Amino acid sequence: MKQQEITKMSVEDVKKRITDFSEQLVKMKLTHGVAPMENPLQIRHLRRTIARLKTEMTKREAQA
């Protein structure tokens, strides 16, 4: 997910995406721990997307 897409989202959408992606990250880590994933870089991309979303929430809270 690109930064431009994130800035266009509403606050509720950003919060929902953070929780959804966080749950997905936990599942991916567990799956990777049991049996190696075909593409482990997906974990890195998901973690960075969550960081982008959290950064956007921090920016919005600072503006409010």
PyMOL commands that set and color helices and strands:
alter all, ss='L'
color gray80, all
select helices_A, chain A and resi 3-8+11-34+41-63
alter helices_A, ss='H'
color red, helices_A
deselect
rebuild
show_as cartoon
